[in-house]
Amino acid sequence: MRLLLGLGVLLFASSLTAGVTVQDLQWMSGTWTGPLGGAVKLQENWTVPEAGSIQSLVRMTAGDTTTMVELIVIEDIDDGLQLHIQQWDKGYVPRAGGAQRMIMESAGENFVKFKDASGGGLKTLQYSRPGNAGNFVIDIVTAMGQPMKIELQGD
């Protein structure tokens, strides 16, 4: 019985990722900005999907200072999508740990979720645009198990 239940869960999970390509992430395209607390602001700039990839250049600012720059690349792979993410501090100094690789865990209408595949600082990373098309939500669970939610607005 447990084996059948386990197979059912595996088949359901694989059906959530079957056939998903970066073209299905068109809903992410655009500029999304919001507060992170105090004077800190996050801005994500997502390109349109093309040639099997979609990218974002992310900027975190505090007042008139850029404190972090991040590059995110999502690419088609044989069994779904993979995401690479890397951050740099001011002065283009790489943040500890370097780039992280994540693979798609699930996807649906206006959401995609990735899980760690390289031992990086994020356990899961999910992007969504729930209900209100003007909102862009980032749900994170760190490697230490700490959940975070970032809500951005379209510019």
MDTraj code that builds the backbone (N, CA, C; nanometers):
import mdtraj as md
import numpy as np

residues = "MET ARG LEU LEU LEU GLY LEU GLY VAL LEU LEU PHE ALA SER SER LEU THR ALA GLY VAL THR VAL GLN ASP LEU GLN TRP MET SER GLY THR TRP THR GLY PRO LEU GLY GLY ALA VAL LYS LEU GLN GLU ASN TRP THR VAL PRO GLU ALA GLY SER ILE GLN SER LEU VAL ARG MET THR ALA GLY ASP THR THR THR MET VAL GLU LEU ILE VAL ILE GLU ASP ILE ASP ASP GLY LEU GLN LEU HIS ILE GLN GLN TRP ASP LYS GLY TYR VAL PRO ARG ALA GLY GLY ALA GLN ARG MET ILE MET GLU SER ALA GLY GLU ASN PHE VAL LYS PHE LYS ASP ALA SER GLY GLY GLY LEU LYS THR LEU GLN TYR SER ARG PRO GLY ASN ALA GLY ASN PHE VAL ILE ASP ILE VAL THR ALA MET GLY GLN PRO MET LYS ILE GLU LEU GLN GLY ASP".split()
xyz = np.array([
    [0.0829, -0.1195, 0.0000],
    [0.0000, 0.0000, 0.0000],
    [0.0875, 0.1261, 0.0000],
    [0.1910, 0.1269, 0.0850],
    [0.2803, 0.2437, 0.0881],
    [0.3494, 0.2632, -0.0453],
    [0.3871, 0.1526, -0.1097],
    [0.4524, 0.1619, -0.2392],
    [0.3593, 0.2266, -0.3406],
    [0.2321, 0.1874, -0.3424],
    [0.1361, 0.2461, -0.4353],
    [0.1156, 0.3947, -0.4072],
    [0.1061, 0.4304, -0.2803],
    [0.0903, 0.5702, -0.2431],
    [0.2131, 0.6505, -0.2862],
    [0.3309, 0.5945, -0.2631],
    [0.4548, 0.6612, -0.3029],
    [0.4624, 0.6803, -0.4529],
    [0.4227, 0.5792, -0.5290],
    [0.4222, 0.5910, -0.6747],
    [0.3220, 0.6957, -0.7204],
    [0.2065, 0.7017, -0.6542],
    [0.1052, 0.8016, -0.6878],
    [0.1559, 0.9426, -0.6650],
    [0.2234, 0.9650, -0.5533],
    [0.2793, 1.0966, -0.5238],
    [0.3863, 1.1319, -0.6266],
    [0.4723, 1.0375, -0.6617],
    [0.5774, 1.0611, -0.7600],
    [0.5176, 1.0956, -0.8964],
    [0.4153, 1.0239, -0.9391],
    [0.3523, 1.0516, -1.0675],
    [0.2847, 1.1877, -1.0674],
    [0.2186, 1.2234, -0.9556],
    [0.1546, 1.3541, -0.9458],
    [0.2595, 1.4646, -0.9534],
    [0.3686, 1.4500, -0.8800],
    [0.4745, 1.5514, -0.8798],
    [0.5352, 1.5657, -1.0186],
    [0.5579, 1.4550, -1.0882],
    [0.6170, 1.4642, -1.2215],
    [0.5183, 1.5260, -1.3201],
    [0.3869, 1.5096, -1.2971],
    [0.2895, 1.5716, -1.3862],
    [0.2888, 1.7228, -1.3704],
    [0.3341, 1.7753, -1.2544],
    [0.3400, 1.9191, -1.2327],
    [0.4566, 1.9837, -1.3067],
    [0.5510, 1.9044, -1.3543],
    [0.6670, 1.9594, -1.4239],
    [0.6763, 1.9130, -1.5696],
    [0.5970, 1.8140, -1.6076],
    [0.6060, 1.7584, -1.7425],
    [0.5740, 1.8638, -1.8485],
    [0.6639, 1.8796, -1.9437],
    [0.6407, 1.9680, -2.0567],
    [0.6585, 2.1163, -2.0285],
    [0.6983, 2.1559, -1.9084],
    [0.7164, 2.2972, -1.8763],
    [0.8466, 2.3473, -1.9395],
    [0.8382, 2.4619, -2.0064],
    [0.9566, 2.5253, -2.0647],
    [0.9611, 2.6709, -2.0187],
    [1.0711, 2.7377, -2.0480],
    [1.0818, 2.8788, -2.0099],
    [0.9752, 2.9634, -2.0785],
    [0.9241, 2.9196, -2.1916],
    [0.8165, 2.9937, -2.2579],
    [0.6943, 3.0059, -2.1672],
    [0.6758, 2.9083, -2.0781],
    [0.5639, 2.9115, -1.9832],
    [0.5849, 3.0148, -1.8729],
    [0.7024, 3.0770, -1.8667],
    [0.7336, 3.1752, -1.7633],
    [0.7192, 3.3193, -1.8135],
    [0.6538, 3.3384, -1.9256],
    [0.6310, 3.4725, -1.9814],
    [0.5713, 3.5658, -1.8768],
    [0.4893, 3.5135, -1.7869],
    [0.4230, 3.5932, -1.6829],
    [0.5221, 3.6599, -1.5865],
    [0.6467, 3.6137, -1.5838],
    [0.7486, 3.6721, -1.4961],
    [0.8095, 3.7987, -1.5545],
    [0.8011, 3.8164, -1.6865],
    [0.8674, 3.9270, -1.7560],
    [0.8202, 4.0623, -1.7044],
    [0.9165, 4.1526, -1.6889],
    [0.8852, 4.2878, -1.6449],
    [0.9761, 4.3315, -1.5317],
    [0.9501, 4.4512, -1.4819],
    [1.0255, 4.5075, -1.3704],
    [0.9375, 4.5062, -1.2468],
    [0.9902, 4.4499, -1.1389],
    [0.9162, 4.4309, -1.0135],
    [0.9975, 4.4923, -0.9001],
    [0.9341, 4.5784, -0.8200],
    [1.0058, 4.6522, -0.7163],
    [0.9258, 4.6511, -0.5867],
    [0.9983, 4.6460, -0.4739],
    [0.9305, 4.6540, -0.3452],
    [1.0274, 4.6690, -0.2297],
    [0.9735, 4.7065, -0.1136],
    [1.0563, 4.7260, 0.0056],
    [1.0942, 4.5929, 0.0709],
    [1.2132, 4.5916, 0.1303],
    [1.2572, 4.4751, 0.2083],
    [1.2627, 4.5073, 0.3568],
    [1.2386, 4.6307, 0.3911],
    [1.2449, 4.6762, 0.5301],
    [1.3313, 4.7990, 0.5409],
    [1.2815, 4.8977, 0.6149],
    [1.3557, 5.0226, 0.6279],
    [1.3729, 5.0873, 0.4923],
    [1.4934, 5.1341, 0.4640],
    [1.5226, 5.2003, 0.3367],
    [1.5672, 5.1018, 0.2283],
    [1.5668, 4.9717, 0.2591],
    [1.6152, 4.8707, 0.1643],
    [1.5047, 4.8367, 0.0644],
    [1.5421, 4.8358, -0.0639],
    [1.4487, 4.8095, -0.1729],
    [1.5082, 4.7034, -0.2657],
    [1.4203, 4.6176, -0.3204],
    [1.4621, 4.5146, -0.4156],
    [1.3942, 4.5413, -0.5488],
    [1.4705, 4.5281, -0.6571],
    [1.4156, 4.5420, -0.7919],
    [1.4615, 4.4231, -0.8753],
    [1.3649, 4.3526, -0.9363],
    [1.3950, 4.2411, -1.0268],
    [1.3513, 4.2810, -1.1668],
    [1.4379, 4.2586, -1.2644],
    [1.4130, 4.2940, -1.4044],
    [1.4202, 4.1672, -1.4883],
    [1.3045, 4.1090, -1.5192],
    [1.2974, 3.9829, -1.5927],
    [1.2808, 4.0078, -1.7420],
    [1.3641, 3.9424, -1.8212],
    [1.3545, 3.9503, -1.9670],
    [1.2367, 3.8646, -2.0141],
    [1.2078, 3.8718, -2.1423],
    [1.1106, 3.7802, -2.2005],
    [1.1833, 3.6483, -2.2305],
    [1.1127, 3.5356, -2.2211],
    [1.1775, 3.4088, -2.2539],
    [1.2140, 3.4042, -2.4023],
    [1.3352, 3.3577, -2.4291],
    [1.3786, 3.3435, -2.5676],
    [1.4929, 3.2437, -2.5745],
    [1.4908, 3.1607, -2.6780],
    [1.5996, 3.0665, -2.7067],
    [1.6298, 2.9752, -2.5878],
    [1.5253, 2.9332, -2.5155],
    [1.5435, 2.8368, -2.4070],
    [1.5892, 2.8935, -2.2753],
    [1.5818, 3.0278, -2.2593],
    [1.6217, 3.0849, -2.1308],
    [1.5436, 3.2130, -2.1003],
    [1.5423, 3.2470, -1.9719],
    [1.4887, 3.3736, -1.9224],
    [1.5821, 3.4166, -1.8101],
    [1.6087, 3.5490, -1.8015],
    [1.7049, 3.5983, -1.7036],
    [1.6463, 3.7151, -1.6248],
    [1.7053, 3.7364, -1.5067],
    [1.6728, 3.8544, -1.4283],
    [1.8007, 3.9157, -1.3736],
    [1.8075, 4.0463, -1.3840],
    [1.9110, 4.1227, -1.3168],
    [1.8426, 4.1877, -1.1970],
    [1.8937, 4.1596, -1.0782],
    [1.8320, 4.2035, -0.9535],
    [1.9251, 4.3043, -0.8867],
    [1.8627, 4.4086, -0.8303],
    [1.9402, 4.5115, -0.7607],
    [1.8751, 4.5362, -0.6247],
    [1.9570, 4.5348, -0.5186],
    [1.9109, 4.5719, -0.3858],
    [1.9787, 4.7030, -0.3500],
    [1.8971, 4.7999, -0.3060],
    [1.9497, 4.9308, -0.2708],
    [1.9109, 4.9684, -0.1291],
    [1.9917, 5.0541, -0.0705],
    [1.9623, 5.1149, 0.0596],
    [1.9896, 5.2635, 0.0419],
    [1.8824, 5.3413, 0.0338],
    [1.8999, 5.4830, 0.0050],
    [1.9575, 5.5016, -0.1334],
    [2.0707, 5.5700, -0.1441],
    [2.1321, 5.5943, -0.2750],
    [2.2501, 5.5016, -0.3035],
    [2.2548, 5.3859, -0.2325],
    [2.3649, 5.2918, -0.2492],
    [2.3141, 5.1559, -0.2960],
    [2.3750, 5.1014, -0.4012],
    [2.3465, 4.9641, -0.4426],
    [2.4268, 4.8717, -0.3527],
    [2.3587, 4.7837, -0.2801],
    [2.4253, 4.6972, -0.1828],
    [2.4455, 4.5550, -0.2328],
    [2.3700, 4.5147, -0.3362],
    [2.3823, 4.3788, -0.3883],
    [2.3288, 4.3763, -0.5304],
    [2.3953, 4.2982, -0.6152],
    [2.3497, 4.2700, -0.7508],
    [2.3430, 4.1187, -0.7640],
    [2.2394, 4.0720, -0.8329],
    [2.2168, 3.9273, -0.8463],
    [2.1816, 3.8976, -0.9918],
    [2.2298, 3.7855, -1.0411],
    [2.1929, 3.7379, -1.1744],
    [2.1236, 3.6031, -1.1583],
    [2.0059, 3.5923, -1.2192],
    [1.9293, 3.4677, -1.2182],
    [1.9101, 3.4245, -1.3624],
    [1.9397, 3.2991, -1.3930],
    [1.9199, 3.2436, -1.5267],
    [1.8403, 3.1148, -1.5121],
    [1.7276, 3.1077, -1.5815],
    [1.6470, 2.9861, -1.5851],
    [1.6553, 2.9327, -1.7271],
    [1.6875, 2.8021, -1.7389],
    [1.7067, 2.7397, -1.8693],
    [1.6262, 2.6115, -1.8810],
    [1.5873, 2.5810, -2.0048],
    [1.5269, 2.4511, -2.0339],
    [1.6329, 2.3433, -2.0219],
    [1.5988, 2.2321, -1.9592],
    [1.6822, 2.1119, -1.9598],
    [1.5914, 1.9954, -1.9972],
    [1.6489, 1.8793, -2.0178],
    [1.5722, 1.7644, -2.0661],
    [1.4481, 1.7338, -1.9828],
    [1.4578, 1.7455, -1.8512],
    [1.3450, 1.7056, -1.7659],
    [1.2822, 1.8232, -1.6926],
    [1.2794, 1.9427, -1.7546],
    [1.2144, 2.0565, -1.6913],
    [1.2969, 2.1832, -1.7027],
    [1.3153, 2.2500, -1.5893],
    [1.3886, 2.3752, -1.5859],
    [1.4970, 2.3706, -1.4791],
    [1.6048, 2.4439, -1.5021],
    [1.7047, 2.4639, -1.3982],
    [1.7271, 2.6133, -1.3823],
    [1.7618, 2.6518, -1.2603],
    [1.7866, 2.7914, -1.2266],
    [1.9270, 2.8025, -1.1692],
    [2.0006, 2.9020, -1.2143],
    [2.1303, 2.9368, -1.1557],
    [2.1170, 3.0777, -1.0997],
    [2.1697, 3.0977, -0.9800],
    [2.1604, 3.2274, -0.9141],
    [2.2949, 3.2594, -0.8497],
    [2.3389, 3.3842, -0.8663],
    [2.4619, 3.4288, -0.8009],
    [2.4460, 3.5747, -0.7612],
    [2.5048, 3.6080, -0.6460],
    [2.4965, 3.7438, -0.5914],
    [2.6365, 3.8023, -0.5725],
    [2.6413, 3.9362, -0.5865],
    [2.7638, 4.0108, -0.5623],
    [2.7314, 4.1282, -0.4708],
    [2.8200, 4.1561, -0.3780],
    [2.8075, 4.2743, -0.2935],
    [2.8592, 4.3960, -0.3695],
    [2.8453, 4.5129, -0.3081],
    [2.8960, 4.6369, -0.3659],
    [3.0421, 4.6175, -0.4069],
    [3.0783, 4.6742, -0.5202],
    [3.2144, 4.6590, -0.5704],
    [3.2338, 4.5304, -0.6483],
    [3.1229, 4.4625, -0.6830],
    [3.1257, 4.3381, -0.7605],
    [3.2073, 4.2295, -0.6913],
    [3.1913, 4.2219, -0.5583],
    [3.2572, 4.1201, -0.4774],
    [3.1599, 4.0032, -0.4609],
    [3.1952, 3.8814, -0.5092],
    [3.1034, 3.7681, -0.4983],
    [3.0677, 3.7383, -0.3528],
    [2.9405, 3.7115, -0.3300],
    [2.8976, 3.6715, -0.1962],
    [2.9446, 3.5296, -0.1701],
    [2.9619, 3.4958, -0.0429],
    [3.0098, 3.3628, -0.0030],
    [2.9241, 3.2539, -0.0650],
    [2.9890, 3.1467, -0.1038],
    [2.9175, 3.0323, -0.1586],
    [2.9098, 3.0295, -0.3094],
    [2.9253, 3.1428, -0.3750],
    [2.9215, 3.1464, -0.5207],
    [2.7843, 3.1149, -0.5768],
    [2.7814, 3.0670, -0.6999],
    [2.6561, 3.0381, -0.7692],
    [2.5876, 2.9148, -0.7107],
    [2.4561, 2.9152, -0.7169],
    [2.3760, 2.8013, -0.6722],
    [2.2942, 2.7499, -0.7895],
    [2.2816, 2.6182, -0.7996],
    [2.1997, 2.5541, -0.9013],
    [2.0755, 2.4983, -0.8342],
    [1.9604, 2.5206, -0.8968],
    [1.8334, 2.4675, -0.8465],
    [1.7590, 2.4037, -0.9632],
    [1.6752, 2.3050, -0.9333],
    [1.5942, 2.2415, -1.0360],
    [1.4468, 2.2604, -1.0035],
    [1.3652, 2.2619, -1.1071],
    [1.2230, 2.2840, -1.0892],
    [1.1599, 2.1692, -1.0097],
    [1.0841, 2.2071, -0.9085],
    [1.0100, 2.1099, -0.8285],
    [0.8651, 2.1008, -0.8753],
    [0.8049, 2.2160, -0.9068],
    [0.6666, 2.2179, -0.9546],
    [0.6413, 2.3477, -1.0281],
    [0.5341, 2.3485, -1.1070],
    [0.4958, 2.4679, -1.1813],
    [0.3477, 2.4581, -1.2134],
    [0.2868, 2.5727, -1.2306],
    [0.1458, 2.5786, -1.2655],
    [0.1154, 2.7160, -1.3204],
    [-0.0132, 2.7524, -1.3195],
    [-0.0525, 2.8820, -1.3717],
    [0.0041, 2.9932, -1.2836],
    [0.0944, 3.0700, -1.3391],
    [0.1572, 3.1845, -1.2721],
    [0.2345, 3.1478, -1.1459],
    [0.2950, 3.0307, -1.1412],
    [0.3896, 2.9993, -1.0343],
    [0.4900, 2.8961, -1.0834],
    [0.6103, 2.9040, -1.0261],
    [0.7140, 2.8040, -1.0500],
    [0.7961, 2.7931, -0.9221],
    [0.8288, 2.6705, -0.8841],
    [0.9048, 2.6458, -0.7611],
    [1.0276, 2.5621, -0.7936],
    [1.1416, 2.6043, -0.7359],
    [1.2684, 2.5356, -0.7558],
    [1.3194, 2.4837, -0.6223],
    [1.3973, 2.3753, -0.6279],
    [1.4616, 2.3206, -0.5072],
    [1.6115, 2.3112, -0.5314],
    [1.6851, 2.3179, -0.4215],
    [1.8311, 2.3164, -0.4259],
    [1.8842, 2.1885, -0.4908],
    [1.9872, 2.2040, -0.5737],
    [2.0529, 2.0890, -0.6356],
    [2.2045, 2.0959, -0.6182],
    [2.2527, 2.1952, -0.5386],
    [2.3973, 2.2111, -0.5286],
    [2.4466, 2.2445, -0.3877],
    [2.3599, 2.2370, -0.2887],
    [2.4029, 2.2653, -0.1528],
    [2.4201, 2.4129, -0.1230],
    [2.3427, 2.4980, -0.1898],
    [2.3551, 2.6421, -0.1709],
    [2.2744, 2.6953, -0.0535],
    [2.2621, 2.8262, -0.0469],
    [2.1976, 2.8932, 0.0656],
    [2.0460, 2.8920, 0.0647],
    [1.9857, 2.8484, -0.0475],
    [1.8407, 2.8414, -0.0566],
    [1.7964, 2.6958, -0.0682],
    [1.6999, 2.6573, 0.0139],
    [1.6420, 2.5235, 0.0047],
    [1.5371, 2.5202, -0.1057],
    [1.4475, 2.6199, -0.1049],
    [1.3481, 2.6340, -0.2115],
    [1.3329, 2.7807, -0.2472],
    [1.2885, 2.8039, -0.3694],
    [1.2659, 2.9378, -0.4220],
    [1.1455, 2.9295, -0.5139],
    [1.0407, 3.0057, -0.4814],
    [0.9188, 3.0039, -0.5622],
    [0.8832, 3.1447, -0.6059],
    [0.8458, 3.1574, -0.7327],
    [0.7958, 3.2822, -0.7887],
    [0.6496, 3.2630, -0.8230],
    [0.5674, 3.3662, -0.7968],
    [0.4255, 3.3566, -0.8324],
    [0.3659, 3.4940, -0.8557],
    [0.2541, 3.4951, -0.9256],
    [0.1721, 3.6150, -0.9441],
    [0.0293, 3.5761, -0.9094],
    [-0.0003, 3.5651, -0.7801],
    [-0.1329, 3.5186, -0.7378],
    [-0.2394, 3.6271, -0.7523],
    [-0.3535, 3.5894, -0.8050],
    [-0.4676, 3.6801, -0.8113],
    [-0.4409, 3.8111, -0.8812],
    [-0.3836, 3.9060, -0.8133],
    [-0.3587, 4.0392, -0.8656],
    [-0.2377, 4.0369, -0.9587],
    [-0.2619, 4.0631, -1.0852],
    [-0.1540, 4.0574, -1.1849],
    [-0.0443, 4.1594, -1.1582],
    [-0.0701, 4.2595, -1.0736],
    [0.0301, 4.3596, -1.0436],
    [0.1275, 4.3182, -0.9354],
    [0.1041, 4.2024, -0.8725],
    [0.1914, 4.1532, -0.7654],
    [0.2842, 4.0450, -0.8178],
    [0.4056, 4.0438, -0.7659],
    [0.5045, 3.9407, -0.7966],
    [0.5585, 3.8954, -0.6614],
    [0.5361, 3.7694, -0.6265],
    [0.5697, 3.7199, -0.4933],
    [0.6842, 3.6196, -0.5022],
    [0.7816, 3.6363, -0.4129],
    [0.8954, 3.5452, -0.4037],
    [0.8882, 3.4796, -0.2666],
    [0.8732, 3.3469, -0.2649],
    [0.8728, 3.2698, -0.1405],
    [1.0019, 3.1903, -0.1336],
    [1.0752, 3.2081, -0.0242],
    [1.2058, 3.1468, -0.0060],
    [1.2049, 3.0651, 0.1223],
    [1.2721, 2.9508, 0.1190],
    [1.3088, 2.8800, 0.2416],
    [1.4605, 2.8654, 0.2356],
    [1.5278, 2.9219, 0.3344],
    [1.6739, 2.9160, 0.3358],
    [1.7208, 2.7740, 0.3679],
    [1.8492, 2.7499, 0.3475],
    [1.9073, 2.6194, 0.3801],
    [1.8920, 2.5876, 0.5284],
    [1.8792, 2.6917, 0.6120],
    [1.8607, 2.6740, 0.7566],
    [1.7134, 2.6551, 0.7926],
    [1.6230, 2.6544, 0.6913],
    [1.4810, 2.6313, 0.7142],
    [1.3998, 2.7562, 0.7443],
    [1.4588, 2.8744, 0.7298],
    [1.3885, 2.9989, 0.7587],
    [1.3068, 3.0431, 0.6370],
    [1.1725, 3.0550, 0.6521],
    [1.0904, 3.1032, 0.5394],
    [1.0964, 3.2549, 0.5268],
    [1.0873, 3.3039, 0.4052],
    [1.0836, 3.4475, 0.3769],
    [0.9863, 3.4705, 0.2629],
    [0.9126, 3.5803, 0.2691],
    [0.8217, 3.6187, 0.1607],
    [0.8542, 3.7625, 0.1221],
    [0.8723, 3.7828, -0.0081],
    [0.9001, 3.9155, -0.0608],
    [0.7900, 3.9479, -0.1612],
    [0.7211, 4.0586, -0.1412],
    [0.6139, 4.1000, -0.2296],
    [0.6561, 4.2243, -0.3068],
    [0.6561, 4.2126, -0.4391],
    [0.6976, 4.3212, -0.5269],
    [0.5784, 4.3666, -0.6118],
    [0.5870, 4.4877, -0.6636],
    [0.4839, 4.5439, -0.7501],
    [0.5437, 4.5728, -0.8863],
    [0.4587, 4.5616, -0.9890],
    [0.5032, 4.5950, -1.1240],
    [0.5239, 4.7433, -1.1401],
    [0.6299, 4.7799, -1.2131],
    [0.6581, 4.9219, -1.2386],
    [0.5865, 4.9668, -1.3652],
])
top = md.Topology()
chain = top.add_chain()
for i, resn in enumerate(residues, 1):
    res = top.add_residue(resn, chain, resSeq=i)
    for name in ("N", "CA", "C"):
        top.add_atom(name, md.element.get_by_symbol(name[0]), res)
traj = md.Trajectory(xyz[None], top)
